[in-house]
């Protein structure tokens, strides 16, 4: 601690921090504080992304242990930092404003002596306040950029552009190659509650998506909207996401990443179709929302709109028309079961689910094949149809899809 003499005037120390904060921002604060304390200093955001450091290694990535030990009577917590494959005992100090956390100051504890930091807690708290001011300035600038970016993306997603050259030229501001094929993927939090901590979880989801895309060498094109994070994903040969199998692997990896956070198993997605023309990306957005909703209903983990056949037609059709169709096709069978306490609807639904195969159906519902034949004959009598007729089979299949999709 030779650099920080006790007889030195405290205002001089604070003044030096104010000067470097004004001139050099977070980088100046971390370097000056490190010089004063003779300890390595790291400034991070709430996700432990390094924003500034006195360690001579740029860029620097750290991994912070999740087992924190709070130090008594101070604001510090003890933790372990993994830096370039090596572990360091460290102390963290939250950068707070009105009880809201905006990042951390980390001090690498070279001497394993907490009292060194405790002695100069006022200085470190002052440094944290300066970091907070710098973070606020950065966030204000980021928010301004986001407002412009979000307005641009909203116009794309809702089809407000008339000229694709405008989209391409605006996208180039953020290094987005919107002249290449893209698709839209919607990620959403299941059973989202706007008035709970779920609002913060959307930020976590956005962060994970942006980080994962960046790790794969892709400039993120993302926007959050209520319970959704919408991503416009390049599908050119450069990204290899034109390959369905590689895209599925990527999405599995991304969703697995969310499971390691407080999001747990609450993230689902839907994938729209690929479009060469950016003017048509609004179609991909609408498709991705339908795929997401149908994925939840049909329990499909990674639902692609183009893989949904009859379901996507029935899902978007007029509900009253669908109910009338359902009643016309199987209504008499529903009434028969209600009056007689029978399970012919269950039998027919199982028969349709197993592609009208007697053997598969009898094994699936543990029913003797002759008994199944008798029930099918009874069903044909009640509905006045023949189940070996392709058109009747198609109508039956559609009826049960309507039941599944619209909870009839």
Secondary structure, DSSP 8 states (H G I E B T S, - for coil): -TTS-TTS-HHHHHHHHHHHHHHHHHHHHHHHHHHHHTS-EEEE-TT--EEEESSS-SS--EEE-S--EE-TTSSEEEEEEEETTEEEEEEEEEEEETTEEEEEEEEE-TT--HHHHHHTHHHHHHHHHHHHHHHHHHHHHHHHHHHHHHHHHHHHHTT--S-HHHHHHHHGGGT--TTS-EEEEEEEETT--TTSTHHHHHHHHHHHHHHHHHHTT----EEEETTEEEEEEE-STTTTTTSHHHHHHHHHHHHHHHHTTTTTT-EEEEE---BSSGGGHHHHHHHHHHHHHHHHHHT-SEEEGGG--HHHHHHHS-HHHHHHHHHHHHHHHHHHHHHHT--HHHHHHHHHHTTT-HHHHHHHTT--HHHHHHHHHHHHHHHT--TTSHHHHHHHHHHHHHHHHHT-
